[in-house]
Amino acid sequence: HPLSPAPSLRKSKEATPEASPVPPPGFSTEGGWIWSRADAVAAVRDDGLVLSDVASPLRSDRVIVLEAVRENGLALEYASIQLRGEKDVVLAAVRQNGLTL
């Protein structure tokens, strides 16, 4: 389901507190997901991997994803499939972290 947490974030018997979606304090969330575009942009600027806590529809937002991968190239994993295939997004991720691919 497109609004389901990433497999690594789903709660399980083995889930640790570090593996559960925990958005940064002070950000608008619903069900553990960041739904506000403004909050998502601000959060990924500080930590690109917070893209994993951004609601699925916002992971298709080019601005949010570019901010995330510029901060941490490994955030590319959490971008929408469409944006993962966009040359400028992939290049931004690789520039930040050559091990992204």
Secondary structure, DSSP 8 states (H G I E B T S, - for coil): -TTS--GGGS--TT--GGGS----TTS-EETTEE--HHHHHHHHHH-GGGGGGB-GGGGG-HHHHHHHHHH-GGGGGGS-HHHHT-HHHHHHHHHH-TT--
